[in-house]
Every structure is written in C-alpha cells, then in structure tokens.
Amino acid sequence: MKIIWNMRFKMFLAALFINVLGIIFAMLLFYYYATEHFYSEYAASLYERIYIGAKNADLGFQKIYRMTLDISFDAQIIDLINRGDFAQLAIRLKEYRERNFLSDDIYCYIPTKKILVRSEEYNSVQKLDDKTADTWQRIIEHQEGLRPLFIENILSPAPKNVFLYKAEVDGAQAFITTQISERGLYYTYLDDIGTADSSLIVMFDSKGNVVSQSRALDEKNLSALLDKVHQKSSELSLTFAGEEFFGTFVEMPSSRCTVLLLVNKKKIYGKITFMQILSVLGVIFILLLSTFFIYVLSAKLNEPVENLAQVMQDVGHGNFSLRAKVEGNDEIGYLATRFNNMLEHMETLIDNLANERVLKRQAELNALQYQIRPHFIYNTLNSIRFAAMIQGAKNIGELLANFIELLQVSTNREGEFGTLAEEVGTLKKYIALQEFRLMNSFAVDFELAEESLSCRVPRLILQPFVENSILHAPSPEKTFCRIVIRSELRGDELIISVKDDGKGMTPEVLKSLSSKPTDKKTHGGFSGIGVANVKERLRLYYGEAGKVICDSDGKSYTKISIVLPVEVMS
C-alpha cells in the first residue's frame, strides 16, 4: 500500500502542477494579445493589402503612360495627321484604346487647326470653339511626366472625373491625350482591398487633392488624413459617421499618388473578442493536455514493469542476450535482477547445447566423407582386377602405386579441405586407373583457371561426378565419351563443372541424384551416393552458399556444376 500511495501522490502533484501552468499560460496569452499590440499587428496586415492594390494601380498608370508615348511615335498616326485623314485617325486611336481595358478614351488635339479627334465611332472629329480650345491648351500645359492630371471630363455627356496623360506627336503639330476613368481605376485595383461597409479607401494625388474615395468624407476629415500623410505617420485614425476608423497608407512611386485604407474599429474589437474566446479554448485545451500528461506520467511510472515484460517477450522469441534494466530497489528491481540471473543460467545451458551440436555436426561430416570411401575402394580394386585380367602383369606396379596414393588420400583424416590443385591431382590418378580399366571409352580434358587452383575445396568433391560420367555416359550408339572439367571465378564464387557428351540423364534420374544418399542404384544405374552426398557436405560446410546444379537434355550431354564461396588457402 505504501508503494501505491507514493504513485498516487506523484500523479496528484503532477496534475496540480499542470493545471497551474495552464492558467498561467492562458493569462500570458491574453495579455500578449492586448489591444494596442493587436492594433500594431493588424496595421501590418492592412499595409500588405493596400500595398498590393496600390502597386497594381501604379502599374496601370505606367501602362497607360507608355501607351500614350507609343501612340505619339506611331508613324501611321503621324502620317494620318499630316494628311488630315481624321476619320482614319479616329479608327486608329480606337484600336489603341481597345488594347488596354483601363483606357477610357484617347484624343488627338491639333492646336493649329483647333480640331479634336476622338477614339469614338460617333462624332469622332470635332471643331473646337475658342473657349474649349483654351481649356485643352491648359490641360496640355499642366500634365507632365508620370504624374497623371486629375480633371473632370469636359466632353462627357455625364460628368465624371478622369486621369489624363499627354504626349506631343513627333513630326506633327498635335498632342495625344489618354484618359483613365476614376471609377474604372478604383473598381479595378482598389475596391478589392477593402471590406465592404467596414472600410474606407481614399486616394490623394501628388498635390494633395482627393482623386478617389470609397465613401465621401468631409473636408475636416480629409484635411486631418492629409496631415497624417505629410507627417509620415505609420498609423491613421479618424471618426466618421459616429464610428472610429483605423488604418495605414502607401505612396505610389510612379504616379506619386497616395492610397489610404481605414478599417472600422468594431471589426478589430471583434478580433479581440475572438482572441479572448481563443484564450478560453486554450485553457480548456491545457486542462485536457494535463489529463493526457497524467496518463503519460502513469505510463512512465509503470515503465520498469513494461520494460521487463518486453524483455520477457523478446527472450521468448529466442534472443537470450537481452537483460532487463534494473531500476530502484523495490519489488520490480528485485524481480528484474532475479530474471537476469535466470537468463545467464539459461545462456550457459544453451552454450553447452550448441557445443554438443557442433560435435554432432562434425560427426555427421565425417560420416558423410567416409561414406564415399568404401564405394571408392571397391571400384578401384575392380579397376585393378580388370586391368590384370586384360593386360596380365604388365604395368601392375604403376597401377598399384596410383592405387596406394589414392588410398592414402581417401583415408587421410588430417584435413577435410585442400586446394583445387590437390583435388585435381587426386582426380588425375583416379582417371589413370579408369583408363586402364576402360581403354578407349573416354577422354578427359581440363580447362582450369589459373587463379582458381589455390582455392580451398572439400576433398573428394569431384570424383563421384567424374565416375558417373565415365561409367554411365557411354551408350551403345556412342561408345566413346569426352569429359571436360572446368573451373572459373565469378565474383566471390568458385564454379567447378564436370560435363560429358554422353547419353544424358532423364528428369527422373536427375531428381533421384538430388535425393538422400543411398547404396542402391538409381534409375539408369547411377549411384545415389555421389550427388546427394556432396550436396549434404556442402550444406554443412557452407549453408546456402554451397550448391550443386545438375543439368542434362536427356540425350546428348550431362553437366554437374559445383558452386562454392571463394576461399584462398595460404
């Protein structure tokens, strides 16, 4: 009970700490988003909005200015003015007007003739009276450069304000003027940056005149805003229609106009209310977070038990090298210590069992290796017997010498491995004995890679396959058989093959040669000891890296390939 009480007490203190921390965090969050600070942050967002709108509007002014210059240098227009073809001139001006959606109208004023040509289909050429001509002359004199002239369109049937650019036509005594509708400019670039009834948008030209606004402001408010702009104040404020507005402004570098955006403070208060609600939600979230933390804390307290259970599970899957982590001197620590002692004892028992298995494996290898020898000795003695019967006593000494050497190799237990060169030397002695036994029935060729001769191979690994080729490859139709023994290195593999051009092996014979060793004859008279014996030895020596591959078409050849890992004997 004492341990349980300690755990509960720790959880209680943790929960209390998290709740206090959550309340402090909520208070800091609320004060951080205090009203004045929020005004500053909101002003930055307003500035970004108005900056984009003002920049686009300034680019619109620049495009109209460049188009006005292009018209003044148009060779076709100059020619039409000089020839007095004003009807075609109006058509040409209309083409230019349609190129830019922002252009409201384009005029060509010829002072010497007091003629005004418009980019309109109806009444496109007008003869001006003296008063109207003087007005156009003043317009031409006042507009200059990239700063548009803000005037009232005197030719429009309905009064409207426009921005105007002019350029003198090169080579002709005439002036080109291009107009931009004030409302067109506003709805194209400035209307989207506002928020309907909750915002005010005002634009001043370089002389401080109001050239565009979303809602009409009185002179007092406009003068106050203009003073703020001249003072380069980063924040603007005014009271309009009984409501307070707050905002900022941007100066347009090309047209030298200034755009102001002001937002109703009620909207900002709504944001503050939202932040307060968000703070409450934050407190609730922290309370939920504290509950989660209690759960995590309980899991942390139970971590020693969980670690011990995980180690037990891994040990159950065979990983006996793991040890449980001992934490503290309580019951869990004592249990982990005792469990580690048990694992050490089990590991000792497993090591002893593994040593016994190694000894058993060695015995199996020895048994497999010696399984071949009686069969080999039997065949060798038969070779000598047949040689004596056929040739009498001639060369018996040489045969016996070869036989003795083969017998020494067969019964030598000093090592299970030798070089491929030693294995080939032993094989050649066996072939010499078989040549005396079966004269003119086979021939053996060696195609051995020089670098493979020093490789380490199991002893007596080739003799069973060569024996099968010598004894079983010839047929009544083809009494002579050629055997080719090859070796090569492919990457980290040594490949040795024994191939004959005899009668081949049927699929049944190939399958039987891959079965377990037996003293009985397989299909076709082949001995089952050879292939299966070698395959089992390779499995015990090399595991999956050692292979025997049998291939035959059943009528013209048989090929046995041995694949071993490359091991060079020093």
C-alpha positions as CSV (number, residue, x, y, z in Angstrom):
1,M,0.0,0.0,0.0
2,K,2.9,2.3,0.6
3,I,4.1,2.0,-3.0
4,I,0.6,2.6,-4.4
5,W,0.2,5.7,-2.2
6,N,3.5,7.1,-3.5
7,M,2.4,6.7,-7.1
8,R,-0.9,8.4,-6.4
9,F,0.8,11.2,-4.7
10,K,3.2,11.8,-7.5
11,M,0.3,11.8,-10.0
12,F,-1.6,14.4,-7.9
13,L,1.3,16.7,-7.7
14,A,1.9,16.4,-11.4
15,A,-1.8,17.2,-12.2
16,L,-1.8,20.2,-9.9
17,F,1.4,21.5,-11.5
18,I,0.0,21.2,-15.0
19,N,-3.3,22.9,-14.1
20,V,-1.4,25.9,-12.5
21,L,0.9,26.0,-15.5
22,G,-2.2,26.1,-17.8
23,I,-3.8,29.0,-16.0
24,I,-0.5,31.0,-16.2
25,F,-0.2,30.2,-19.8
26,A,-3.7,31.4,-20.6
27,M,-3.2,34.7,-18.7
28,L,0.1,35.3,-20.6
29,L,-1.7,34.5,-23.9
30,F,-4.5,37.0,-23.2
31,Y,-2.1,39.8,-22.2
32,Y,0.1,39.2,-25.1
33,Y,-2.7,39.9,-27.5
34,A,-3.7,43.1,-25.7
35,T,-5.5,45.8,-27.6
36,E,-2.6,48.1,-28.5
37,H,-0.4,45.3,-29.6
38,F,-3.1,43.8,-31.8
39,Y,-3.6,47.2,-33.4
40,S,0.0,47.2,-34.5
41,E,-0.2,43.6,-35.8
42,Y,-3.4,44.4,-37.7
43,A,-1.9,47.5,-39.2
44,A,0.9,45.5,-40.7
45,S,-1.7,43.2,-42.4
46,L,-3.6,46.2,-43.7
47,Y,-0.4,47.6,-45.1
48,E,0.3,44.4,-47.0
49,R,-3.2,44.6,-48.5
50,I,-3.1,48.2,-49.5
51,Y,0.5,47.9,-50.8
52,I,-0.6,45.2,-53.4
53,G,-3.6,47.3,-54.6
54,A,-1.5,50.5,-54.8
55,K,1.3,48.7,-56.6
56,N,-1.1,47.3,-59.2
57,A,-2.8,50.7,-59.7
58,D,0.6,52.3,-60.2
59,L,1.5,49.7,-62.8
60,G,-1.8,50.5,-64.5
61,F,-0.8,54.2,-64.7
62,Q,2.6,53.2,-66.2
63,K,1.0,51.1,-68.9
64,I,-1.3,54.0,-69.9
65,Y,1.7,56.4,-69.9
66,R,3.7,54.0,-72.1
67,M,0.8,53.5,-74.5
68,T,0.4,57.3,-74.8
69,L,4.1,57.6,-75.8
70,D,3.7,54.7,-78.3
71,I,0.8,56.5,-80.0
72,S,2.8,59.7,-80.3
73,F,5.6,57.9,-82.1
74,D,3.3,55.8,-84.3
75,A,4.3,56.5,-88.0
76,Q,0.8,55.7,-89.3
77,I,-0.7,58.2,-86.9
78,I,1.8,60.9,-87.8
79,D,1.0,60.3,-91.5
80,L,-2.7,60.5,-90.9
81,I,-2.4,63.8,-89.0
82,N,-0.2,65.3,-91.7
83,R,-2.6,64.2,-94.5
84,G,-5.6,65.4,-92.5
85,D,-7.3,62.0,-92.7
86,F,-9.0,62.4,-89.3
87,A,-11.6,59.7,-89.9
88,Q,-8.9,57.0,-90.2
89,L,-7.1,58.7,-87.3
90,A,-10.1,58.1,-85.1
91,I,-10.2,54.4,-86.1
92,R,-6.5,54.1,-85.4
93,L,-7.0,55.7,-81.9
94,K,-9.9,53.3,-81.2
95,E,-7.6,50.3,-82.0
96,Y,-5.1,51.6,-79.4
97,R,-7.9,52.2,-76.8
98,E,-9.1,48.6,-77.2
99,R,-5.6,47.3,-76.4
100,N,-5.8,48.4,-72.8
101,F,-9.0,47.9,-70.8
102,L,-8.1,50.7,-68.4
103,S,-8.1,53.4,-71.1
104,D,-11.4,55.3,-71.1
105,D,-10.8,57.5,-74.2
106,I,-8.0,58.7,-76.4
107,Y,-7.8,62.2,-78.1
108,C,-5.6,63.8,-80.7
109,Y,-5.7,67.6,-80.3
110,I,-4.3,69.7,-83.2
111,P,-3.9,73.3,-81.8
112,T,-3.2,74.9,-85.2
113,K,-6.5,73.8,-86.6
114,K,-8.4,73.6,-83.2
115,I,-9.5,70.1,-84.2
116,L,-10.1,67.3,-81.7
117,V,-10.1,63.7,-82.9
118,R,-11.6,61.1,-80.5
119,S,-11.4,57.3,-80.4
120,E,-15.2,57.1,-80.9
121,E,-17.3,56.0,-83.9
122,Y,-19.9,58.8,-83.4
123,N,-18.8,62.4,-83.6
124,S,-15.2,61.4,-83.7
125,V,-13.9,64.7,-85.2
126,Q,-14.8,68.0,-83.6
127,K,-14.0,71.6,-84.4
128,L,-13.5,73.3,-81.1
129,D,-14.6,76.8,-80.2
130,D,-12.1,79.3,-78.7
131,K,-13.2,78.6,-75.1
132,T,-12.9,74.8,-75.4
133,A,-9.6,75.1,-77.3
134,D,-8.2,77.2,-74.4
135,T,-9.3,74.5,-71.9
136,W,-7.4,71.9,-73.9
137,Q,-4.4,74.1,-74.1
138,R,-4.3,74.4,-70.3
139,I,-4.7,70.7,-69.9
140,I,-1.7,70.1,-72.2
141,E,0.4,72.6,-70.3
142,H,-0.4,71.2,-66.8
143,Q,0.2,67.4,-67.3
144,E,3.8,66.3,-67.4
145,G,5.7,63.0,-66.9
146,L,4.4,60.0,-65.0
147,R,2.1,62.1,-62.8
148,P,-1.5,61.9,-64.2
149,L,-3.6,65.0,-64.3
150,F,-6.9,64.6,-62.4
151,I,-9.7,66.6,-64.1
152,E,-13.3,66.5,-65.0
153,N,-14.0,65.2,-68.5
154,I,-15.5,68.2,-70.2
155,L,-16.6,66.3,-73.3
156,S,-18.5,63.5,-71.4
157,P,-22.4,63.8,-71.6
158,A,-22.4,62.8,-67.9
159,P,-19.9,64.5,-65.6
160,K,-17.1,62.2,-64.5
161,N,-13.6,62.5,-63.2
162,V,-10.7,61.1,-65.2
163,F,-6.9,60.8,-65.0
164,L,-5.1,62.1,-68.1
165,Y,-1.7,61.6,-69.8
166,K,-0.5,63.7,-72.8
167,A,2.4,63.4,-75.3
168,E,3.4,65.5,-78.2
169,V,3.2,63.8,-81.6
170,D,6.7,63.5,-83.1
171,G,6.8,65.3,-86.5
172,A,3.3,66.7,-86.3
173,Q,1.9,69.7,-84.5
174,A,-0.5,67.7,-82.4
175,F,-0.9,66.2,-78.9
176,I,-2.1,62.7,-77.8
177,T,-4.1,62.5,-74.6
178,T,-5.2,59.3,-72.9
179,Q,-7.9,59.2,-70.2
180,I,-8.5,56.8,-67.3
181,S,-11.8,56.7,-65.6
182,E,-11.5,57.4,-61.9
183,R,-14.2,54.8,-61.1
184,G,-12.7,52.3,-63.5
185,L,-9.3,52.6,-61.7
186,Y,-11.0,52.3,-58.3
187,Y,-13.0,49.2,-59.1
188,T,-10.1,47.5,-60.9
189,Y,-7.4,47.9,-58.3
190,L,-8.7,49.4,-55.0
191,D,-12.1,48.1,-54.4
192,D,-10.9,44.5,-53.6
193,I,-8.5,45.6,-50.8
194,G,-11.5,47.0,-48.7
195,T,-14.1,45.0,-46.7
196,A,-17.4,46.5,-48.0
197,D,-19.0,48.9,-45.4
198,S,-16.4,48.3,-42.7
199,S,-13.6,50.1,-44.6
200,L,-12.7,53.5,-46.1
201,I,-10.4,53.9,-49.2
202,V,-9.1,57.4,-50.1
203,M,-6.5,58.3,-52.8
204,F,-4.7,61.7,-53.0
205,D,-2.7,63.0,-56.0
206,S,0.8,64.5,-55.7
207,K,-0.8,67.9,-54.9
208,G,-2.9,66.7,-52.1
209,N,-6.2,66.7,-54.0
210,V,-8.7,63.9,-53.4
211,V,-8.9,61.9,-56.6
212,S,-10.8,58.8,-55.5
213,Q,-12.6,57.5,-52.4
214,S,-15.0,54.7,-51.5
215,R,-17.2,57.0,-49.4
216,A,-17.4,60.8,-49.4
217,L,-15.6,62.3,-46.4
218,D,-16.0,65.9,-45.2
219,E,-13.2,68.4,-45.7
220,K,-12.2,68.2,-42.0
221,N,-11.5,64.5,-42.1
222,L,-9.8,64.7,-45.4
223,S,-7.5,67.5,-44.1
224,A,-6.7,65.5,-40.9
225,L,-5.8,62.5,-43.0
226,L,-3.6,64.5,-45.3
227,D,-1.8,66.0,-42.3
228,K,-1.1,62.4,-41.1
229,V,0.3,61.5,-44.5
230,H,2.6,64.6,-44.6
231,Q,3.8,63.7,-41.1
232,K,4.6,60.1,-42.4
233,S,2.6,58.7,-39.5
234,S,2.6,54.8,-39.6
235,E,-1.0,54.7,-38.2
236,L,-4.1,56.7,-39.2
237,S,-7.3,57.2,-37.3
238,L,-10.5,59.3,-37.7
239,T,-14.1,59.4,-36.6
240,F,-16.6,59.2,-39.4
241,A,-20.4,59.0,-39.1
242,G,-20.0,58.4,-35.4
243,E,-17.7,55.4,-35.9
244,E,-13.9,55.1,-35.3
245,F,-11.6,54.0,-38.1
246,F,-8.1,52.8,-38.0
247,G,-5.6,52.2,-40.9
248,T,-2.5,53.0,-42.9
249,F,-1.3,54.4,-46.3
250,V,1.1,53.7,-49.2
251,E,2.7,56.2,-51.6
252,M,2.7,55.1,-55.3
253,P,6.3,55.8,-56.6
254,S,5.5,56.5,-60.3
255,S,2.2,58.4,-60.2
256,R,3.1,60.0,-56.8
257,C,-0.4,59.3,-55.6
258,T,-1.1,58.2,-52.0
259,V,-3.7,55.5,-51.1
260,L,-5.2,55.2,-47.6
261,L,-7.1,52.2,-46.2
262,L,-9.0,52.5,-42.9
263,V,-11.0,49.8,-41.2
264,N,-13.8,50.1,-38.7
265,K,-12.5,49.6,-35.2
266,K,-15.6,47.4,-34.4
267,K,-14.0,44.8,-36.6
268,I,-10.8,45.0,-34.6
269,Y,-12.8,44.6,-31.4
270,G,-14.4,41.6,-32.9
271,K,-10.9,40.2,-33.4
272,I,-10.0,40.9,-29.8
273,T,-13.2,39.1,-28.7
274,F,-12.2,36.2,-30.8
275,M,-8.8,36.2,-29.1
276,Q,-10.5,36.1,-25.7
277,I,-12.6,33.2,-26.8
278,L,-9.5,31.6,-28.1
279,S,-7.8,32.1,-24.7
280,V,-10.7,30.3,-23.0
281,L,-10.4,27.5,-25.5
282,G,-6.7,27.4,-24.8
283,V,-7.4,27.0,-21.1
284,I,-9.7,24.1,-21.8
285,F,-7.1,22.6,-24.1
286,I,-4.5,22.8,-21.4
287,L,-6.8,21.1,-19.0
288,L,-7.2,18.3,-21.5
289,L,-3.5,18.3,-22.0
290,S,-2.9,17.9,-18.3
291,T,-5.2,14.8,-18.3
292,F,-3.1,13.4,-21.1
293,F,0.1,14.2,-19.1
294,I,-1.3,12.3,-16.1
295,Y,-1.7,9.3,-18.4
296,V,1.8,9.7,-19.7
297,L,3.1,10.1,-16.2
298,S,1.4,6.9,-15.0
299,A,2.9,5.1,-18.0
300,K,6.3,6.5,-17.0
301,L,5.9,5.1,-13.5
302,N,5.0,1.7,-15.0
303,E,7.8,1.8,-17.4
304,P,10.0,-0.7,-15.4
305,V,7.2,-3.2,-15.5
306,E,6.7,-2.7,-19.2
307,N,10.4,-3.0,-19.9
308,L,10.6,-6.2,-18.0
309,A,7.6,-7.6,-19.9
310,Q,9.2,-6.6,-23.3
311,V,12.4,-8.3,-22.4
312,M,10.5,-11.5,-21.4
313,Q,8.7,-11.3,-24.8
314,D,11.9,-10.9,-26.7
315,V,13.6,-13.7,-24.8
316,G,10.6,-15.9,-25.6
317,H,11.4,-15.3,-29.3
318,G,14.9,-16.6,-28.8
319,N,17.0,-13.5,-28.1
320,F,18.8,-14.7,-24.9
321,S,21.4,-11.9,-25.0
322,L,19.0,-9.3,-23.6
323,R,18.9,-8.2,-20.0
324,A,16.2,-6.4,-18.1
325,K,17.1,-2.9,-16.9
326,V,17.2,-2.8,-13.1
327,E,15.7,0.5,-11.7
328,G,15.5,1.1,-8.0
329,N,15.5,-1.3,-5.0
330,D,11.8,-2.0,-5.0
331,E,10.0,-5.3,-5.9
332,I,10.3,-4.6,-9.6
333,G,14.0,-4.1,-9.3
334,Y,14.3,-7.3,-7.3
335,L,12.3,-9.2,-10.0
336,A,14.4,-7.8,-12.8
337,T,17.6,-8.9,-11.0
338,R,16.3,-12.5,-10.5
339,F,15.2,-12.6,-14.1
340,N,18.6,-11.6,-15.4
341,N,20.2,-14.3,-13.2
342,M,17.9,-16.9,-14.8
343,L,18.8,-15.7,-18.3
344,E,22.5,-16.1,-17.5
345,H,21.9,-19.6,-16.4
346,M,19.9,-20.4,-19.5
347,E,22.5,-18.9,-21.7
348,T,25.2,-21.2,-20.2
349,L,22.9,-24.2,-20.8
350,I,22.4,-23.1,-24.4
351,D,26.1,-22.7,-25.0
352,N,26.7,-26.2,-23.8
353,L,24.0,-27.5,-26.1
354,A,25.5,-25.6,-29.0
355,N,28.9,-27.2,-28.4
356,E,27.2,-30.6,-28.4
357,R,25.6,-29.7,-31.7
358,V,29.0,-28.7,-33.2
359,L,30.4,-32.0,-32.2
360,K,27.4,-33.8,-33.7
361,R,27.8,-31.8,-36.9
362,Q,31.5,-32.8,-37.1
363,A,30.5,-36.4,-36.7
364,E,27.9,-36.1,-39.5
365,L,30.5,-34.6,-41.8
366,N,33.0,-37.4,-41.0
367,A,30.3,-40.0,-41.6
368,L,29.4,-38.4,-45.0
369,Q,33.0,-38.2,-46.0
370,Y,33.8,-41.8,-45.1
371,Q,30.6,-43.0,-46.7
372,I,32.2,-42.5,-50.1
373,R,35.5,-44.3,-49.3
374,P,34.2,-47.9,-49.2
375,H,32.5,-47.4,-52.5
376,F,35.6,-45.7,-54.0
377,I,37.9,-48.5,-52.8
378,Y,35.6,-51.1,-54.2
379,N,35.6,-49.5,-57.7
380,T,39.4,-49.0,-57.5
381,L,40.0,-52.7,-56.7
382,N,37.7,-53.6,-59.6
383,S,39.8,-51.4,-61.9
384,I,43.0,-53.2,-60.9
385,R,41.3,-56.6,-61.3
386,F,40.1,-55.8,-64.8
387,A,43.5,-54.4,-65.7
388,A,45.2,-57.6,-64.6
389,M,42.7,-59.7,-66.5
390,I,43.1,-57.7,-69.7
391,Q,46.8,-56.9,-69.7
392,G,48.3,-59.6,-67.5
393,A,51.1,-58.4,-65.2
394,K,52.2,-55.5,-67.4
395,N,52.2,-52.1,-65.6
396,I,50.7,-53.6,-62.5
397,G,53.3,-51.8,-60.4
398,E,52.3,-48.5,-61.8
399,L,48.6,-49.2,-61.2
400,L,49.3,-50.3,-57.6
401,A,51.4,-47.1,-57.0
402,N,48.5,-45.0,-58.1
403,F,46.1,-47.0,-56.1
404,I,48.2,-46.7,-53.0
405,E,48.3,-42.9,-53.4
406,L,44.6,-42.7,-53.9
407,L,44.1,-44.9,-50.8
408,Q,46.2,-42.6,-48.7
409,V,44.2,-39.6,-49.8
410,S,40.9,-41.4,-49.2
411,T,41.9,-42.5,-45.7
412,N,43.7,-39.3,-44.7
413,R,41.9,-37.6,-41.8
414,E,44.3,-34.8,-41.2
415,G,42.2,-32.3,-43.0
416,E,38.8,-32.1,-44.7
417,F,39.9,-29.4,-47.2
418,G,42.6,-29.0,-49.7
419,T,43.4,-26.8,-52.7
420,L,41.7,-27.3,-56.1
421,A,45.1,-28.2,-57.5
422,E,45.4,-31.0,-54.9
423,E,41.9,-32.2,-55.7
424,V,42.7,-32.3,-59.4
425,G,45.9,-34.2,-58.8
426,T,44.0,-36.9,-56.9
427,L,41.4,-36.9,-59.7
428,K,44.0,-37.5,-62.4
429,K,45.3,-40.6,-60.5
430,Y,41.7,-41.9,-60.4
431,I,41.3,-41.2,-64.1
432,A,44.6,-43.0,-64.9
433,L,43.2,-46.2,-63.1
434,Q,39.9,-45.9,-65.0
435,E,41.8,-45.5,-68.4
436,F,43.4,-48.9,-67.8
437,R,40.1,-50.4,-66.9
438,L,38.0,-48.9,-69.8
439,M,40.5,-48.3,-72.6
440,N,39.5,-46.0,-75.5
441,S,36.0,-45.4,-74.0
442,F,36.6,-41.9,-72.7
443,A,38.9,-38.9,-72.6
444,V,39.2,-36.1,-70.0
445,D,40.1,-32.5,-70.7
446,F,40.9,-29.9,-68.1
447,E,40.1,-26.2,-68.5
448,L,41.1,-24.7,-65.2
449,A,41.5,-21.1,-64.5
450,E,45.0,-20.4,-63.0
451,E,43.6,-18.2,-60.2
452,S,41.2,-21.0,-59.1
453,L,43.9,-23.6,-58.4
454,S,44.8,-22.1,-55.0
455,C,41.1,-22.0,-53.8
456,R,40.1,-24.1,-50.8
457,V,37.7,-27.0,-51.6
458,P,36.4,-30.1,-49.7
459,R,38.4,-33.3,-50.5
460,L,37.0,-35.9,-52.9
461,I,34.3,-33.5,-54.2
462,L,34.8,-34.1,-58.0
463,Q,35.5,-37.9,-58.1
464,P,31.8,-39.1,-57.8
465,F,30.7,-36.9,-60.7
466,V,33.7,-38.0,-62.9
467,E,32.9,-41.6,-62.0
468,N,29.3,-41.3,-63.1
469,S,30.4,-39.7,-66.4
470,I,33.0,-42.5,-67.1
471,L,30.7,-45.4,-66.2
472,H,27.3,-44.2,-67.4
473,A,27.7,-41.6,-70.1
474,P,28.7,-44.0,-73.0
475,S,25.8,-45.7,-74.8
476,P,25.5,-48.5,-77.5
477,E,25.1,-45.8,-80.1
478,K,28.1,-43.7,-78.8
479,T,30.8,-45.8,-77.1
480,F,33.3,-43.0,-76.7
481,C,32.7,-40.2,-74.2
482,R,34.6,-36.9,-73.8
483,I,34.6,-35.3,-70.4
484,V,35.5,-31.7,-69.8
485,I,36.4,-30.4,-66.3
486,R,36.3,-26.6,-66.0
487,S,36.9,-24.1,-63.2
488,E,36.4,-20.3,-63.0
489,L,36.0,-17.4,-60.6
490,R,32.8,-15.3,-60.8
491,G,32.9,-12.5,-58.3
492,D,33.1,-14.2,-54.9
493,E,32.1,-17.6,-56.2
494,L,34.2,-20.6,-57.4
495,I,32.4,-22.6,-60.1
496,I,33.7,-26.1,-61.0
497,S,31.8,-28.1,-63.7
498,V,32.0,-31.7,-65.0
499,K,30.4,-32.1,-68.4
500,D,30.3,-35.1,-70.7
501,D,28.8,-35.6,-74.2
502,G,27.2,-38.9,-73.4
503,K,23.6,-40.1,-73.4
504,G,22.5,-37.6,-70.8
505,M,20.1,-38.1,-67.9
506,T,16.3,-38.2,-67.8
507,P,14.5,-35.8,-65.4
508,E,13.7,-38.8,-63.1
509,V,17.4,-39.7,-62.9
510,L,18.3,-36.0,-62.2
511,K,15.7,-35.9,-59.4
512,S,16.9,-39.2,-57.9
513,L,20.6,-37.9,-57.8
514,S,19.4,-35.0,-55.6
515,S,17.8,-37.2,-53.0
516,K,19.4,-38.5,-49.8
517,P,22.5,-40.8,-50.2
518,T,21.7,-44.5,-50.7
519,D,23.7,-47.6,-51.5
520,K,21.1,-48.7,-54.1
521,K,21.3,-47.9,-57.8
522,T,19.1,-45.1,-59.1
523,H,17.3,-45.0,-62.4
524,G,19.8,-45.7,-65.3
525,G,22.3,-47.4,-63.0
526,F,23.7,-44.2,-61.4
527,S,24.8,-44.3,-57.8
528,G,22.8,-42.1,-55.4
529,I,25.7,-41.6,-53.1
530,G,27.6,-39.1,-55.2
531,V,25.5,-36.0,-55.9
532,A,23.4,-36.2,-52.7
533,N,26.5,-36.8,-50.6
534,V,28.3,-33.8,-52.0
535,K,25.2,-31.6,-51.7
536,E,24.8,-32.6,-48.0
537,R,28.5,-31.9,-47.3
538,L,28.3,-28.5,-49.0
539,R,25.2,-27.7,-46.9
540,L,27.0,-28.5,-43.7
541,Y,30.2,-26.7,-44.8
542,Y,28.7,-23.5,-46.4
543,G,25.0,-23.4,-45.8
544,E,23.1,-21.8,-48.6
545,A,26.3,-20.6,-50.2
546,G,27.3,-24.1,-51.4
547,K,25.3,-25.6,-54.3
548,V,25.3,-28.5,-56.8
549,I,23.5,-27.8,-60.0
550,C,22.6,-30.8,-62.3
551,D,21.7,-30.1,-66.0
552,S,21.0,-32.5,-68.9
553,D,18.9,-32.7,-72.1
554,G,18.5,-36.5,-71.7
555,K,20.2,-37.4,-74.9
556,S,23.5,-35.5,-75.7
557,Y,25.1,-34.2,-72.5
558,T,25.2,-34.1,-68.7
559,K,26.7,-31.2,-66.8
560,I,27.2,-31.0,-63.0
561,S,28.2,-27.6,-61.6
562,I,29.6,-27.0,-58.1
563,V,29.3,-23.5,-56.7
564,L,31.5,-22.6,-53.6
565,P,32.5,-19.4,-51.9
566,V,36.0,-18.3,-52.9
567,E,38.5,-19.1,-50.1
568,V,42.2,-18.9,-51.0
569,M,44.4,-21.2,-48.9
570,S,47.5,-19.6,-47.6
